[in-house]
Amino acid sequence: MTRPDVSAIVVNYNAGAELRRALRSVADELGPADWEAVVIDNASVDGSGDIVGEFGPRVRLLRNERNVGFARGVNQGLAATSAPLVLVMNPDCRLMEGAFASLRRELEHSESCAMTGPRILDPDGSEQGNARGDPDMFTGLFGRTTLLRRALPGLPVSRRNVISAAAARKGKTSVKVDWLSGACILARRAALHAVQGFDERYFLYWEDADLCRRLRSRGFEVRYVPGATAVHRVGQSSRSARAAAIQAFHESAYLYYATHVAAHSWPRRLLARTLLSARCWLRLRRTRLAAPTDRM
């Protein structure tokens, strides 16, 4: 049995019919290639894992008895597949026509490129800002959804962390970035193995920023391909699930900061812990008033 060219990995948790749309887009986009796919189901209770059977033997289902998180789920998918190219995609994400070909072309253009990612849009066509600069002290103040960024979108500090497709193009088919959202990426398996895959200490959120930083520390490039497009439908969740996601986000944010920014400064780590705890508390209070969204 020959090794496939591409392995697609989807970590699923109660994605419902979105998983079917995601897998259909994978099948449509990877159709001409020799590919395999695996869905890692993190103990879904909505029956969404059963959708996998509709796609034939190319798509396999691996069920976890509990929710092990995104990073560990992807690593399980890596262990269960073999192709040199790995497509990682959220179950509520869809590749648009030609996206995979563009991502693959840019990835294979240079041996130093470890990962490519498309422009990711909301269903209404607005950009999600999935190509970013390394997080720093300004990220929490001028993040994608903060009041300061909405109030002062023209300030350079408001734009530095999120890279728009228009800014990235400038006649280029791809551009080097610090960080790509893990909602949709194409990566070289060898590069992922070189950094031991995703860090499983991150249950949810920030594992993509950590992975990209470790890849770049090994001399690899991470490239944004604005000509390739994916659509990501932000999941709607219950209040209890939303609260758990908020807590996971802030725990992972602290882990990233403590690992990559303030590893040798306990006062900065203490300050970060205090500020993130306060931010987490405020976000949890807002869940009673704000509509659900997975953007932090």
C-alpha positions in Angstrom: 0.0 0.0 0.0 1.5 3.3 -1.1 1.7 6.3 1.2 -0.7 9.1 0.4 0.4 12.6 -0.5 -1.8 14.4 2.0 -3.2 13.6 5.4 -6.2 15.7 6.6 -6.8 15.9 10.4 -10.0 17.3 11.8 -10.5 17.4 15.6 -14.3 17.3 16.3 -16.3 18.2 19.3 -20.1 18.5 18.9 -19.7 20.2 15.5 -23.0 18.9 14.2 -23.6 19.3 10.5 -20.7 21.6 10.2 -18.4 18.5 10.2 -20.2 17.2 7.1 -19.5 20.5 5.3 -15.9 20.5 6.4 -15.3 17.0 5.2 -17.1 17.7 1.9 -14.8 20.6 1.2 -11.7 18.5 2.0 -12.9 15.8 -0.4 -13.6 18.3 -3.1 -10.3 20.2 -2.7 -8.1 17.1 -2.3 -9.9 15.0 -4.8 -7.2 14.9 -7.5 -4.5 14.1 -4.9 -3.8 10.8 -3.2 -5.1 11.6 0.3 -6.4 10.3 3.6 -8.3 11.9 6.4 -8.9 11.2 10.1 -11.5 12.7 12.4 -10.5 12.7 16.0 -13.8 12.9 17.9 -13.4 14.3 21.4 -16.3 12.5 23.1 -19.0 14.4 21.2 -22.6 13.8 22.4 -24.4 15.1 19.3 -23.7 12.2 17.0 -21.6 14.3 14.7 -18.9 11.6 14.7 -21.2 9.3 12.9 -21.1 11.6 9.8 -17.6 10.2 9.0 -19.1 7.0 7.7 -20.7 8.9 4.8 -17.3 9.6 3.2 -16.1 6.1 2.6 -12.8 4.4 3.6 -10.6 7.4 2.9 -11.9 9.1 6.0 -11.5 7.3 9.3 -12.9 8.0 12.8 -11.0 7.8 16.0 -13.1 8.3 19.1 -11.7 9.5 22.4 -13.6 8.6 25.6 -13.1 12.1 26.9 -12.3 15.6 25.5 -8.5 15.6 25.3 -8.3 19.1 23.7 -7.2 20.3 20.3 -3.4 19.9 20.6 -3.5 16.4 21.8 -6.2 15.5 19.2 -4.0 16.8 16.4 -1.1 14.8 17.7 -3.3 11.7 17.7 -4.1 12.4 14.1 -0.5 12.8 13.2 0.3 9.4 14.8 -2.6 7.8 12.9 -1.6 9.1 9.4 1.5 9.0 7.2 1.5 11.6 4.4 4.3 14.1 4.1 1.8 17.0 3.9 -0.7 17.5 6.7 -3.8 19.6 6.5 -5.3 20.6 9.9 -8.7 22.0 9.8 -11.4 22.9 12.3 -14.7 21.0 11.9 -16.6 24.3 11.3 -14.2 25.5 8.6 -14.5 25.0 4.8 -11.9 25.3 2.1 -13.0 27.3 -0.9 -12.2 26.4 -4.5 -8.5 26.3 -5.3 -7.4 26.9 -1.7 -5.6 23.6 -1.2 -3.7 24.0 -4.5 -2.5 27.5 -3.6 -1.4 26.4 -0.1 0.4 23.4 -1.4 2.2 25.4 -4.2 3.5 28.0 -1.7 4.5 25.3 0.8 6.5 23.3 -1.7 8.1 26.4 -3.2 10.7 26.5 -0.5 12.1 23.8 1.7 12.4 26.2 4.6 8.6 26.8 4.6 7.0 24.6 7.3 3.4 25.9 7.1 1.0 27.8 5.0 -2.4 29.2 5.9 -5.2 30.8 3.8 -7.2 34.0 4.3 -10.0 32.9 6.7 -13.4 34.7 6.4 -16.6 34.8 8.4 -19.6 33.5 6.5 -20.5 37.2 5.8 -17.2 37.7 4.1 -15.4 39.7 6.7 -11.8 38.7 7.6 -11.1 36.9 10.8 -7.5 38.1 11.0 -5.8 34.7 11.1 -2.3 35.8 10.2 -0.7 37.6 13.1 2.4 39.0 14.7 3.9 37.4 17.8 1.7 38.3 20.9 3.2 40.9 23.3 2.0 43.2 26.0 -0.1 45.2 23.5 -2.1 42.1 22.3 -4.5 42.1 25.2 -5.2 45.8 24.7 -5.4 45.9 20.9 -6.6 42.4 20.2 -9.1 41.6 17.5 -12.1 42.2 19.6 -11.0 44.7 22.2 -12.7 48.1 22.7 -9.4 50.0 22.1 -9.0 48.3 18.7 -12.5 49.1 17.7 -12.2 52.6 18.9 -8.8 53.3 17.4 -8.4 51.0 14.3 -6.1 53.4 12.5 -3.3 53.4 15.0 -0.2 51.4 14.0 -0.3 49.6 17.3 -3.9 48.5 16.5 -2.8 47.0 13.2 0.5 45.4 14.1 -0.8 42.1 15.5 -3.4 41.3 12.9 -2.3 41.2 9.2 -5.0 41.9 6.6 -5.1 40.2 3.3 -4.9 43.6 1.5 -1.8 44.5 3.4 -0.2 41.1 2.8 -0.8 41.0 -1.0 1.2 43.9 -2.4 2.0 41.8 -5.5 3.1 38.7 -3.5 1.5 35.3 -3.5 2.5 34.7 0.1 4.2 36.5 2.9 6.2 35.4 6.0 4.3 35.9 9.2 4.9 35.0 12.9 1.7 33.1 13.5 -1.2 31.5 11.7 -4.5 30.4 13.2 -4.7 26.6 13.6 -8.3 26.7 12.2 -6.8 25.9 8.8 -3.2 25.2 8.0 -1.1 23.0 5.6 2.2 21.8 7.1 5.1 19.6 6.4 5.0 16.5 8.6 8.8 16.5 8.9 8.7 20.1 10.3 6.0 19.1 12.8 8.1 16.1 13.9 11.1 18.3 14.3 9.4 20.2 17.0 7.5 17.2 18.5 4.1 18.4 17.2 1.7 20.5 19.2 2.4 21.1 22.9 -0.4 19.2 24.7 -0.2 21.4 27.7 -2.5 23.7 25.7 -6.0 22.3 26.0 -7.6 24.9 23.8 -6.3 28.1 22.2 -2.7 29.5 21.8 -1.3 26.1 20.7 -1.0 27.5 17.2 1.0 30.5 18.3 3.3 28.3 20.4 3.8 25.9 17.5 4.6 28.6 15.0 7.1 30.2 17.4 8.8 26.9 17.9 9.0 26.2 14.2 10.5 29.6 13.6 13.1 29.0 16.3 14.2 26.0 14.3 14.7 28.1 11.2 11.4 27.3 9.4 9.2 29.9 7.8 5.4 30.3 8.3 3.7 31.8 5.3 0.3 33.4 4.8 -1.4 32.9 1.4 -4.1 35.5 1.0 -5.1 34.2 -2.4 -6.3 31.0 -0.8 -9.6 31.2 1.1 -11.4 29.3 3.8 -14.6 30.1 5.6 -14.8 29.6 9.3 -18.2 29.6 11.0 -17.7 30.6 14.6 -19.4 28.0 16.8 -22.4 28.9 18.9 -22.1 27.3 22.3 -24.0 26.9 25.5 -23.2 29.3 28.4 -21.4 26.5 30.3 -19.3 25.6 27.3 -18.6 29.2 26.7 -17.4 29.7 30.2 -15.1 26.7 29.9 -13.7 28.1 26.7 -13.0 31.5 28.3 -11.1 29.9 31.1 -9.1 27.7 28.8 -8.2 30.7 26.7 -6.8 32.6 29.6 -5.0 29.6 31.0 -3.4 29.0 27.6 -2.5 32.7 27.2 -0.6 32.6 30.5 1.2 29.4 29.6 2.3 31.0 26.3 3.5 34.2 28.0 5.3 32.3 30.8 7.0 30.1 28.3 8.0 32.4 25.5 7.9 36.0 26.9 8.7 36.0 30.6 10.3 32.6 31.2 13.1 34.2 33.3 11.1 37.0 35.1 8.8 35.9 37.9 7.5 39.5 38.5 6.3 39.7 34.9 4.7 36.2 35.2 3.0 37.3 38.4 1.7 40.5 36.7 0.5 38.5 33.7 -1.3 36.0 35.9 -3.0 38.9 37.8 -4.1 40.8 34.7 -5.2 37.6 32.8 -7.2 36.5 35.9 -8.9 39.9 36.0 -9.6 39.8 32.2 -11.0 36.3 32.5 -13.3 37.3 35.3 -14.6 40.2 33.3 -15.2 38.0 30.2 -17.1 35.5 32.3 -19.4 38.2 33.6 -20.0 39.4 30.0 -21.2 35.9 28.9 -24.5 36.7 30.5 -24.9 39.7 28.1 -22.9 39.0 25.0 -23.8 36.7 22.1 -21.5 33.5 22.0 -18.4 33.7 20.0 -15.1 31.8 20.1 -12.9 34.9 19.5 -11.0 36.1 22.5 
